[in-house]
């Protein structure tokens, strides 16, 4: 047979014609990348970082990482081999994952999807990854149909751990499979793989609060371990540089304002190391983008915590069933396996899709089918707008009122007028209004809610004037002013320990607020009257009060409307939402740290999960509001210049 070069040399040249939409380019993905001019080391890194999915994914990765300072770093990725469930058992475990997270909050097990670990993490050079994938495929072909299904699993519970352990005899079979993979990997890819020697198991929960054990144990007992399942041998990799970092996901776009800031693209992931946060200002974090490889500062309220495995890359997913015979499990896996490898479409159907190509997507969370999201109750909690005493100082009253108690505006950011108070203007000392910009902030939030087609059914408000004015301006932006009345609820006032002096503020009564053209419900009877508030209350009392009043508000509104807005204080975003999620209160020190990071018009959303009475924090329907400082300026200072 003629040599390949000679054969191509004898092909008669033909006229070039425009390529057709579905024309197939021959040659490997690597060949195509090299023909485009990319260096081999970079092309390899792009293919490995995207799971070798296709040329387009690799090109996108290379172009987005063009400024990555580690683009030419030869440091290899870390790899691991897991057995992942699919079919009915995966649905059972997904339900456990969802319910345990809703009921008890996140524990360490939630960082990685349900799996059985077959080996320790190991490193493999980029140039050997294709051979490593071949080693797994060879091993799976050898073991096809030899691993009994379903795997016998037994529930084990301790004070700090809950898991499903593989029957000892079957565990030895899986360990033999892992040992054969280690042998193949050494021969084909020249890597050392250490098979897992401990008891094989699926971790359900660990590092959880002791008080959550009964709930988690009850949920675990509801998992039907006999459910049909095709266990998939899946090879994953992760960037070794970020193995001990916290993973965050970008929720909102951000354009850098300074050279040391990071551009944020929704869907991207950020790796954050606690040791790198010492130089970051309050409300900011320092991290590295998965999408670009660049590092910098970013606003903390633009990201949410994600799971560690969300950024992992899949390098091969293979069924261990014998494809010659149909699956006995009734799983959707049967009939969709090609040469033992899971098709992309099936993999996407088993896990939640993600916007970044080649990434291991998070596990799909099942939603209750009995109630649509449109009919669920929603709770919005919002902090008030910019306050006068913070902008103009605690002595602003002496600057703005004359000897006869008449208000005088001395800055454009001061409101044109203020409501009259029976006790005189000195009552503003502990109950200040919002600035003009505070009103603008609130209207922007209302306009954003209107644009998102959100309708507010009920508005509850702290008795502080700054909160009432904020609520009024939100309703203006929503075009609901006059249609929706504000219910003044003293139980929503902030932690009274933070009030200076020996008495509480003297608030303007609802009737006087209504007379000042504020849209207040004068017929509302509060759940916790002012007389029940005490000066310098304990932290536990404040948290209990906030939880009690929130529950009573939600109960009062149930079946009358779907959406409740609470306008109160920074502390309210935490105090009014944490316990309705089934979570225990934080200690006072951690609570204060969270509250300090909540800006003016900080906004959070909770949604009731069906009729369970359990609530979950969800993405708000609006973008966050961020702005910079604008310091006072006196034009006369220009006369002082030389």
FIDRENRO-569263 format. One line per 4 residues: number of its first residue (from 0); their letters; for each residue x, y, z of C-alpha. Coordinates in Angstrom, 3 decimals, padded with zeros to 6 digits. Example, Ala and Ser with C-alpha at 12.3 -4.5 7.8 and 13.67 -1.06 7.14 Angstrom:
! FIDRENRO-569263
0	as	012.300 -004.500 007.800  013.670 -001.060 007.140
***
This chain:
! FIDRENRO-569263
0	xxxx	000.000 000.000 000.000  001.345 003.469 -000.893  002.575 005.726 001.841  000.036 008.243 003.114
4	xxxx	002.043 011.202 001.750  002.309 009.579 -001.741  -001.399 008.829 -001.803  -002.357 012.435 -001.136
8	xxxx	000.233 013.623 -003.671  -001.559 011.726 -006.474  -004.963 013.293 -005.825  -005.892 015.531 -008.773
12	xxxx	-006.327 019.177 -007.689  -009.865 020.537 -007.943  -011.466 023.924 -007.834  -012.167 025.310 -004.369
16	xxxx	-015.772 025.974 -003.526  -017.460 027.540 -000.527  -017.691 025.154 002.417  -021.111 023.785 003.241
20	xxxx	-022.599 024.271 006.694  -022.192 020.616 007.677  -018.812 019.959 006.058  -016.701 017.677 008.290
24	xxxx	-013.050 018.590 008.830  -010.842 015.521 008.949  -007.917 015.174 011.317  -007.761 015.179 015.116
28	xxxx	-008.813 018.120 017.256  -005.153 018.675 018.096  -004.253 018.837 014.396  -006.900 021.482 013.798
32	xxxx	-005.663 023.610 016.710  -002.054 023.325 015.542  -003.082 024.278 012.008  -004.645 027.429 013.476
36	xxxx	-001.243 028.432 014.832  -001.665 027.611 018.530  001.478 026.259 020.267  001.204 022.579 021.131
40	xxxx	001.503 023.095 024.912  -001.331 025.622 024.897  -003.490 023.496 022.610  -003.014 020.520 024.945
44	xxxx	-003.894 022.594 027.991  -007.042 023.891 026.285  -008.167 020.389 025.319  -007.539 019.018 028.801
48	xxxx	-009.246 021.983 030.504  -012.388 021.519 028.392  -012.490 017.725 028.504  -011.444 017.419 024.834
52	xxxx	-015.022 018.192 023.872  -014.425 019.890 020.507  -012.320 022.423 018.640  -014.718 025.287 019.356
56	xxxx	-014.595 024.760 023.128  -010.800 024.599 023.065  -010.571 027.760 020.933  -012.941 029.626 023.224
60	xxxx	-010.819 028.596 026.210  -007.593 029.751 024.537  -008.993 033.129 023.521  -010.465 033.795 026.974
64	xxxx	-007.168 032.799 028.653  -004.912 034.870 026.407  -003.889 037.052 029.412  -003.756 034.163 031.904
68	xxxx	-000.361 034.458 033.683  -000.313 030.658 034.130  -001.199 029.814 030.528  002.272 028.354 029.862
72	xxxx	002.721 026.856 033.334  003.525 023.129 032.941  001.784 022.209 036.220  -000.516 019.223 035.449
76	xxxx	-004.095 018.772 036.601  -005.238 016.350 039.320  -007.382 013.353 038.365  -009.673 010.968 040.221
80	xxxx	-011.831 007.967 039.288  -015.331 007.748 040.735  -018.280 005.412 040.351  -021.375 007.580 039.831
84	xxxx	-024.959 006.330 040.076  -027.549 006.912 037.372  -031.213 006.121 036.838  -033.689 005.629 039.721
88	xxxx	-031.000 005.503 042.427  -029.625 008.848 041.263  -033.123 010.294 041.566  -033.352 008.951 045.133
92	xxxx	-029.990 010.458 046.073  -030.794 013.743 044.327  -033.944 014.018 046.421  -031.922 013.382 049.592
96	xxxx	-029.373 016.021 048.531  -032.122 018.573 047.996  -034.105 017.879 051.155  -031.049 017.673 053.427
100	xxxx	-029.818 021.006 052.115  -033.206 022.648 052.556  -033.785 021.244 056.025  -030.306 021.550 057.560
104	xxxx	-028.257 023.758 055.278  -025.122 022.785 053.419  -022.697 020.243 054.890  -019.384 018.955 053.533
108	xxxx	-021.029 016.161 051.538  -022.808 018.710 049.339  -019.472 019.872 047.904  -019.346 016.801 045.636
112	xxxx	-022.134 014.851 043.897  -023.036 011.275 045.083  -020.188 008.884 044.246  -017.963 006.002 045.300
116	xxxx	-014.258 006.883 045.383  -012.122 004.262 043.600  -008.705 005.916 043.889  -006.818 008.831 045.411
120	xxxx	-006.235 012.029 043.435  -003.236 011.723 041.136  -001.471 013.927 038.588  -001.141 013.331 034.860
124	xxxx	000.749 015.449 032.331  -001.441 017.109 029.676  000.226 015.104 026.928  -000.725 011.802 028.622
128	xxxx	-004.415 012.505 029.268  -005.612 010.880 026.054  -003.680 007.720 026.986  -005.195 007.900 030.488
132	xxxx	-008.696 008.016 029.014  -007.813 005.031 026.824  -006.656 003.161 029.946  -010.083 003.665 031.531
136	xxxx	-011.898 002.584 028.369  -009.740 -000.566 028.140  -010.405 -001.404 031.795  -014.159 -000.910 031.434
140	xxxx	-014.212 -003.124 028.309  -012.425 -005.844 030.270  -014.887 -005.630 033.168  -018.053 -005.154 031.121
144	xxxx	-020.902 -007.080 032.752  -018.705 -008.490 035.555  -019.838 -006.056 038.270  -023.182 -007.188 039.750
148	xxxx	-025.961 -004.607 039.653  -027.476 -003.115 041.715  -024.642 -002.831 044.242  -025.742 -003.921 047.731
152	xxxx	-025.602 -000.802 049.955  -026.075 -000.575 053.725  -026.894 002.603 055.667  -024.422 003.599 058.379
156	xxxx	-024.948 006.493 060.795  -022.747 008.107 063.435  -022.830 011.468 065.228  -020.794 013.148 062.457
160	xxxx	-021.232 010.910 059.386  -024.013 009.283 057.361  -023.267 007.059 054.390  -024.149 003.997 052.316
164	xxxx	-021.465 001.304 052.500  -020.884 -001.224 049.724  -021.207 -004.886 050.661  -017.714 -006.129 051.562
168	xxxx	-017.618 -008.889 048.943  -018.736 -006.549 046.152  -016.367 -003.870 047.421  -013.466 -006.219 046.689
172	xxxx	-014.716 -006.556 043.100  -014.692 -002.762 042.693  -011.227 -002.573 044.233  -010.017 -005.133 041.710
176	xxxx	-011.498 -002.982 038.947  -009.634 000.045 040.351  -006.404 -001.965 040.565  -006.721 -002.982 036.900
180	xxxx	-007.229 000.671 035.967  -004.083 001.567 037.926  -002.135 -001.064 035.973  -003.461 000.153 032.627
184	xxxx	-002.797 003.802 033.570  000.802 003.000 034.469  001.351 001.118 031.217  -000.381 003.544 028.845
188	xxxx	000.031 006.961 030.513  003.008 006.394 032.812  001.135 007.643 035.889  000.905 006.222 039.397
192	xxxx	-002.655 005.582 040.578  -003.269 004.564 044.188  -006.501 002.493 044.458  -008.761 003.294 047.400
196	xxxx	-008.008 000.866 050.237  -010.630 001.924 052.779  -014.251 000.782 052.892  -016.094 001.835 049.761
200	xxxx	-019.152 003.976 050.354  -021.402 006.793 049.167  -021.175 009.730 051.599  -024.571 011.253 052.354
204	xxxx	-023.628 013.793 055.029  -020.713 014.760 057.260  -019.483 017.753 059.284  -023.068 018.679 060.204
208	xxxx	-024.492 020.081 063.424  -025.340 017.459 066.033  -028.899 018.802 066.259  -029.421 017.957 062.560
212	xxxx	-028.665 014.242 062.999  -032.297 013.081 063.565  -033.533 014.946 060.456  -030.684 013.710 058.241
216	xxxx	-031.020 010.152 059.526  -034.747 010.141 058.793  -034.135 011.432 055.254  -031.384 008.847 054.699
220	xxxx	-033.668 005.995 055.743  -036.087 007.047 053.005  -033.486 006.362 050.292  -034.391 003.114 048.522
224	xxxx	-030.947 001.562 048.043  -032.444 -001.286 045.986  -033.438 001.133 043.210  -032.162 000.206 039.765
228	xxxx	-028.851 001.758 038.847  -026.121 001.608 036.215  -022.927 002.661 037.981  -020.761 004.744 035.659
232	xxxx	-016.977 004.815 035.855  -016.175 008.524 035.442  -012.745 010.167 035.216  -012.604 013.749 036.525
236	xxxx	-009.918 016.384 036.784  -009.477 019.629 038.708  -006.957 022.465 038.707  -004.485 021.550 041.439
240	xxxx	-003.760 025.226 042.174  -007.265 025.706 043.552  -007.733 022.409 045.392  -008.018 024.143 048.794
244	xxxx	-009.850 027.248 047.649  -013.494 028.132 048.173  -015.542 028.018 044.957  -017.873 030.919 044.161
248	xxxx	-020.217 031.401 041.215  -020.783 034.777 039.557  -024.427 035.842 039.651  -024.248 039.341 038.137
252	xxxx	-022.004 041.100 035.575  -019.425 043.589 036.834  -017.203 045.953 034.837  -013.942 046.791 036.677
256	xxxx	-013.637 050.367 037.920  -009.946 050.043 038.837  -006.926 048.161 037.488  -006.856 045.679 040.385
260	xxxx	-010.488 044.593 039.931  -011.781 041.515 038.120  -014.385 041.540 035.373  -017.331 039.305 036.250
264	xxxx	-019.393 037.329 033.748  -022.529 035.514 035.034  -021.967 031.747 035.149  -018.204 032.008 035.633
268	xxxx	-016.607 030.542 038.755  -014.198 032.281 041.116  -011.596 030.510 043.263  -011.034 032.268 046.576
272	xxxx	-008.352 031.485 049.153  -008.915 032.764 052.731  -005.212 033.598 053.080  -005.467 036.084 050.181
276	xxxx	-008.229 038.151 051.762  -006.111 040.231 054.153  -005.651 043.017 051.593  -009.308 043.122 050.510
280	xxxx	-011.606 045.894 051.740  -014.837 045.119 053.554  -017.437 043.815 051.094  -014.767 042.759 048.574
284	xxxx	-012.905 039.497 047.995  -009.785 038.567 046.056  -010.155 035.639 043.676  -009.180 034.016 040.389
288	xxxx	-011.568 033.511 037.470  -011.998 030.002 036.050  -013.062 031.522 032.725  -010.020 033.753 032.198
292	xxxx	-007.373 032.703 034.712  -007.062 036.337 035.815  -007.049 037.402 039.470  -008.328 040.525 041.180
296	xxxx	-010.782 042.091 043.588  -014.535 041.692 043.134  -017.649 042.804 045.059  -018.682 040.044 047.439
300	xxxx	-022.418 040.495 046.837  -022.024 039.635 043.133  -021.162 035.982 043.842  -022.692 033.022 045.632
304	xxxx	-021.028 030.003 047.171  -020.827 027.053 044.786  -019.854 023.393 045.195  -016.278 022.235 044.714
308	xxxx	-017.159 019.768 041.960  -018.970 022.415 039.873  -015.655 023.259 038.192  -014.418 019.715 037.604
312	xxxx	-013.898 018.441 034.063  -015.119 015.056 032.740  -012.584 013.010 030.718  -014.624 009.860 030.203
316	xxxx	-017.864 008.333 031.458  -018.429 004.610 030.893  -021.181 002.196 031.806  -020.149 -001.037 033.495
320	xxxx	-023.255 -002.858 032.288  -023.062 -005.374 029.455  -024.567 -003.465 026.518  -025.550 -006.738 024.775
324	xxxx	-028.375 -007.215 027.246  -031.018 -004.690 028.197  -030.855 -003.036 031.591  -033.059 -004.626 034.261
328	xxxx	-033.322 -001.376 036.148  -035.798 000.315 033.881  -033.363 003.220 033.719  -033.161 005.678 030.880
332	xxxx	-029.547 004.590 030.501  -030.496 001.378 028.693  -030.244 001.673 024.923  -028.383 005.003 025.000
336	xxxx	-024.872 003.661 025.483  -022.542 003.595 022.539  -019.439 001.393 022.748  -019.711 001.560 026.501
340	xxxx	-019.362 005.339 026.636  -022.153 007.548 027.883  -023.442 009.834 025.159  -023.315 013.593 025.774
344	xxxx	-027.081 013.896 025.519  -027.625 011.283 028.212  -025.018 012.806 030.510  -026.750 016.166 030.142
348	xxxx	-030.071 014.569 031.037  -028.679 013.093 034.243  -027.101 016.283 035.517  -028.020 019.935 035.355
352	xxxx	-026.564 021.612 032.248  -024.092 024.448 032.654  -023.050 027.340 030.519  -019.328 026.549 030.518
356	xxxx	-018.337 023.819 028.044  -016.629 020.699 029.356  -017.292 021.420 033.025  -018.750 018.769 035.275
360	xxxx	-022.197 020.293 035.873  -023.881 020.273 039.298  -026.355 017.559 040.112  -029.908 018.216 038.948
364	xxxx	-032.218 019.290 041.757  -035.726 017.980 041.447  -038.555 020.468 041.915  -041.895 019.452 043.485
368	xxxx	-044.375 018.906 040.683  -047.438 019.630 042.777  -047.078 023.394 042.856  -045.748 025.739 040.210
372	xxxx	-043.215 028.423 041.103  -045.771 031.059 040.117  -048.083 030.100 042.994  -045.433 029.764 045.680
376	xxxx	-045.183 032.346 048.425  -042.185 034.649 048.140  -040.629 036.837 050.803  -038.412 039.806 049.945
380	xxxx	-036.408 041.480 052.704  -034.785 044.826 051.978  -032.623 047.261 053.930  -033.554 050.952 054.008
384	xxxx	-031.873 053.610 051.837  -029.038 056.016 052.591  -029.623 057.757 055.931  -029.080 061.438 056.738
388	xxxx	-027.009 061.014 059.916  -024.474 058.756 058.197  -023.928 061.150 055.260  -024.018 064.469 057.158
392	xxxx	-022.905 063.333 060.596  -024.710 062.871 063.894  -024.974 066.673 064.353  -026.923 067.166 061.123
396	xxxx	-029.946 068.385 063.104  -028.108 071.471 064.387  -027.128 072.288 060.790  -030.636 071.888 059.367
400	xxxx	-032.965 073.428 061.964  -032.998 077.061 063.060  -033.708 078.340 066.566  -037.448 078.124 065.910
404	xxxx	-037.252 074.493 064.813  -037.747 075.229 061.126  -036.060 072.859 058.673  -033.471 074.421 056.332
408	xxxx	-032.037 072.431 053.448  -028.283 073.029 053.062  -027.333 070.343 050.527  -028.917 068.907 047.379
412	xxxx	-028.830 065.446 048.966  -031.033 066.630 051.828  -034.797 066.194 051.319  -036.693 069.395 050.386
416	xxxx	-038.979 068.940 053.412  -039.466 066.707 056.453  -042.643 065.523 058.223  -043.557 067.565 061.294
420	xxxx	-043.190 065.804 064.635  -045.338 066.430 067.705  -042.301 066.004 069.953  -040.272 068.492 067.947
424	xxxx	-037.343 068.132 065.593  -035.112 066.616 068.292  -036.971 063.317 067.787  -035.076 063.043 064.488
428	xxxx	-031.923 062.397 066.512  -032.811 058.693 066.936  -035.208 058.401 063.990  -033.518 060.042 061.028
432	xxxx	-034.925 060.291 057.472  -033.283 059.097 054.273  -031.409 061.370 051.887  -032.551 062.342 048.392
436	xxxx	-030.199 059.712 047.077  -031.724 057.210 049.503  -035.092 057.920 047.889  -033.522 057.462 044.448
440	xxxx	-032.004 054.136 045.517  -035.424 052.916 046.633  -037.177 054.053 043.443  -034.524 052.256 041.361
444	xxxx	-035.315 049.044 043.217  -039.041 049.578 042.677  -038.519 050.244 038.961  -036.394 047.097 038.681
448	xxxx	-039.148 045.053 040.350  -041.665 046.542 037.916  -039.413 045.696 034.967  -039.146 042.093 036.221
452	xxxx	-042.992 041.916 036.268  -042.998 041.500 040.054  -046.084 042.567 041.969  -045.918 043.126 045.732
456	xxxx	-049.051 041.981 047.561  -048.123 043.118 051.091  -045.540 045.538 052.502  -044.430 045.351 056.140
460	xxxx	-042.082 047.907 057.574  -040.028 048.730 060.652  -041.397 051.813 062.488  -038.165 053.729 061.690
464	xxxx	-038.862 056.676 059.382  -035.961 055.731 057.092  -037.589 052.340 056.452  -041.057 053.792 055.848
468	xxxx	-039.695 056.359 053.384  -037.754 053.597 051.616  -040.889 051.464 051.308  -042.838 054.462 049.971
472	xxxx	-040.261 055.098 047.246  -040.093 051.411 046.289  -043.868 051.477 045.805  -043.495 054.633 043.687
476	xxxx	-041.005 052.867 041.430  -043.364 049.881 041.264  -046.257 052.189 040.357  -048.155 050.766 043.356
480	xxxx	-048.131 053.920 045.509  -051.593 054.366 047.005  -052.649 050.902 045.840  -050.586 048.962 048.392
484	xxxx	-050.529 050.255 051.968  -047.492 049.980 054.256  -048.090 048.040 057.462  -045.952 049.431 060.303
488	xxxx	-044.670 046.499 062.398  -042.574 047.404 065.486  -041.466 043.772 065.732  -039.273 044.420 062.658
492	xxxx	-037.155 047.068 064.414  -033.430 046.322 064.612  -031.582 044.852 067.612  -032.335 047.363 070.379
496	xxxx	-028.855 046.877 071.854  -027.615 049.037 068.964  -029.789 052.011 070.032  -027.775 054.659 071.877
500	xxxx	-029.014 055.999 075.204  -031.466 054.567 077.674  -034.682 054.755 075.666  -036.020 053.692 072.289
504	xxxx	-036.674 056.185 069.472  -039.953 058.096 069.493  -041.496 057.022 066.200  -044.099 058.971 064.216
508	xxxx	-047.545 057.342 064.712  -049.219 055.826 061.605  -051.969 058.477 061.563  -049.385 061.301 061.400
512	xxxx	-047.438 059.460 058.709  -050.616 059.164 056.639  -051.261 062.881 057.156  -047.764 063.516 055.756
516	xxxx	-048.846 061.736 052.528  -047.079 058.462 053.304  -049.073 055.427 052.118  -049.522 053.838 055.554
520	xxxx	-052.246 051.396 056.655  -053.730 053.116 059.709  -056.002 050.133 060.479  -053.166 047.592 060.847
524	xxxx	-052.749 045.993 064.280  -049.080 044.986 064.803  -048.081 041.499 065.902  -045.541 042.916 068.347
528	xxxx	-046.561 046.363 069.666  -044.013 049.013 070.690  -044.761 048.308 074.349  -043.248 044.819 073.963
532	xxxx	-039.848 046.148 072.821  -037.169 046.469 075.498  -034.020 048.566 075.529  -030.727 046.635 075.248
536	xxxx	-032.435 043.296 074.587  -030.246 040.193 074.373  -029.167 038.771 071.031  -031.329 035.671 071.578
540	xxxx	-034.364 037.870 072.283  -033.840 039.853 069.081  -033.416 036.730 066.951  -036.505 035.100 068.502
544	xxxx	-038.524 038.294 068.002  -037.525 038.549 064.332  -038.333 034.878 063.693  -041.673 035.137 065.482
548	xxxx	-042.850 038.239 063.642  -041.736 036.881 060.259  -043.651 033.634 060.789  -046.761 035.520 061.878
552	xxxx	-046.553 037.870 058.881  -046.239 034.946 056.452  -049.100 033.113 058.152  -051.261 036.253 057.991
556	xxxx	-050.645 036.670 054.258  -050.937 033.010 053.255  -053.727 032.361 050.744  -054.252 036.127 050.360
560	xxxx	-051.240 036.899 048.180  -048.000 035.384 046.935  -045.386 038.089 047.544  -044.510 039.839 050.806
564	xxxx	-041.962 042.684 051.063  -040.320 043.537 054.381  -038.429 046.838 054.494  -036.344 047.079 057.624
568	xxxx	-032.671 047.043 058.622  -029.435 045.360 057.520  -029.803 042.855 060.359  -033.299 041.933 059.136
572	xxxx	-031.997 040.212 055.997  -030.344 037.613 058.210  -032.670 037.591 061.228  -035.918 037.306 059.245
576	xxxx	-034.799 034.582 056.822  -032.385 032.206 058.530  -034.717 030.251 060.771  -037.554 029.965 058.258
580	xxxx	-035.028 027.966 056.172  -034.760 025.477 059.029  -031.301 026.735 059.983  -030.095 027.454 063.510
584	xxxx	-029.222 031.065 064.377  -025.577 032.062 064.054  -023.659 033.222 067.112  -023.718 036.985 067.654
588	xxxx	-020.145 037.494 066.416  -020.775 035.788 063.055  -024.131 037.557 062.808  -022.504 040.970 063.124
592	xxxx	-019.911 040.068 060.458  -022.683 039.144 058.002  -024.735 042.268 058.749  -021.753 044.604 058.266
596	xxxx	-021.558 043.556 054.609  -025.177 044.412 053.745  -025.372 047.769 051.886  -028.242 050.243 051.581
600	xxxx	-031.123 048.623 049.705  -029.491 045.214 050.187  -032.145 042.817 048.916  -032.713 039.080 049.423
604	xxxx	-035.469 036.690 048.351  -036.902 033.531 049.908  -039.330 031.074 048.380  -041.519 028.488 050.099
608	xxxx	-040.810 024.946 048.907  -044.293 023.662 048.128  -046.515 023.269 051.188  -043.673 022.018 053.410
612	xxxx	-043.326 025.205 055.438  -039.614 025.154 054.608  -038.189 028.184 052.805  -035.112 028.549 050.646
616	xxxx	-033.029 031.568 049.634  -033.306 032.100 045.861  -031.994 034.608 043.333  -033.766 037.963 043.695
620	xxxx	-035.705 039.123 040.605  -033.541 042.267 040.406  -029.867 043.120 040.043  -027.886 044.453 043.045
624	xxxx	-027.374 048.204 043.475  -023.779 049.432 043.734  -022.438 052.980 043.697  -019.384 054.928 044.806
628	xxxx	-018.945 057.680 047.423  -019.430 061.339 046.543  -017.681 063.513 049.094  -018.729 067.023 050.045
632	xxxx	-017.241 069.849 047.939  -016.964 073.568 048.684  -016.178 075.704 045.643  -014.467 078.309 047.861
636	xxxx	-011.604 075.871 048.318  -010.642 076.685 044.723  -009.912 080.288 045.783  -007.282 078.948 048.166
640	xx	-005.208 077.535 045.308  -002.082 079.347 044.111
***
